[in-house]
């Protein structure tokens, strides 16, 4: 388990640029300061995806929000994301979680005394996050045994996936964690905490089930999106995925290749098959696909793909500083939008490929 | 309200206040101790992580499991310094240790950068595995990339040593693929995360052959079959090694 205070973290790769409209939208929809959006100005898809995911981690249909907040903290710790951990920790403190309770989540997760529902949810969250190997039906048994309904399990998994996206994106660009880490301990914060808590509680809202439209049930990775049908995040995911494959900065075949590589690293048969089918439809020969997936290189790859494919596999399991240095190298070789969209794409693909277990549930 | 009642109430509030203040102070003290203990535990866990992969440590903490093993296909890298014994006799002990530590540091970095796990240092030798810890479909290519990175890192290190008037280092690296058991091996008092099987011995023997063929990196045909054919390799004559029935098909990495 990562010790957050000792995790090596590189300087932030991104500079902030004012993005008034995005900042206002972020603040309006999440109740949090919109400055975060300044980092992602210049990449409409990545900024929009960050915003949508940030809203979705605060939207609940059946699951207990307090449980998911704890899951968010544990997943951030598991992914060694200092930025998200600091953010989630501050969020929990503002909402009234005691320092002692947070310390237990942070330092005593493996042996700590949690109630059975918490223990099952936290263990499941870490299993999905690590995916060594991918979760299977047997990982759902402990959740069912403590009374989680099928709908709650799907929602929990979806929310874990959302947190995984934010963890990766924030880590790859090394968002500065210091401000978030110090935030809850300021004296002035203690005074205004109750006021902010009211605002946060209002933003963290219950939603009614939202069904996908028929037109939203097809497209890349539809098995994953459809498995989340009924949750608001499913509609947002459909939009994010469609826009990713329609991106102006990354050609569809490049996105499909990234999908295939992440799927292979995670040993997801379902995702590998879908990615392979996509590549065949994009006139890739089967032998070329096999060559790329076996050795992460091929003469058929474009110059940009030859850069991105080996790095895509690095995004599956990583040490923060190491991947941040690799991302910094890449940044100097790509246009800004393409760089951010690549990182957003692999973050999203990593999250979705880890959720195969819920596809099986709905099949 | 009578003055006596007011005074009594005031005194009661004061006493409660004092108790509350003491309770708060004690609670803070306990929290500080708890944090210090947790931090110590974290440091211990960090120290442990140098001896075994994170997953193994977590399993030991959570389940108290110490006897476990798993059969896996693993790539083994064995590296040894050529002629270091003779070299060591001509260097001051402190200088020798400094040179050796600098070498280990750079080689470990090159191996770690390519997802290898350094299992142990044996004298001036290094034993590393690829695919022993995390699932890795590219472990064969990773082991070859690591060997090439070690070659480059050693060239850099030799330039540094030359600038300090210190002797140059030469390394021999043997690479092999095979199955074996990974697990915690050892006595109650001393355990290490290890890969047990003939593959390790073969990698060590292949490493020995680098001297015979005057090359720095040799890999076996078994490994070559799984790695990117675009790596610059040339076949060497099949060679018998101790412990293996048939002569081994081997290749030099240029």
Interface residues (C-beta under 8 A of the other chain):
Chain A: X1 X3 X5 X6 X99 X100 X103 X106 X107 X108 X110 X111 X132 X133 X264 X265 X267 X294 X295 X296 X297 X313 X317 X322
Chain B: X31 X34 X35 X38 X39 X41 X42 X43 X45 X46 X54 X55 X58 X61 X62 X113 X134 X135 X136 X137 X138 X141 X227 X228 X230
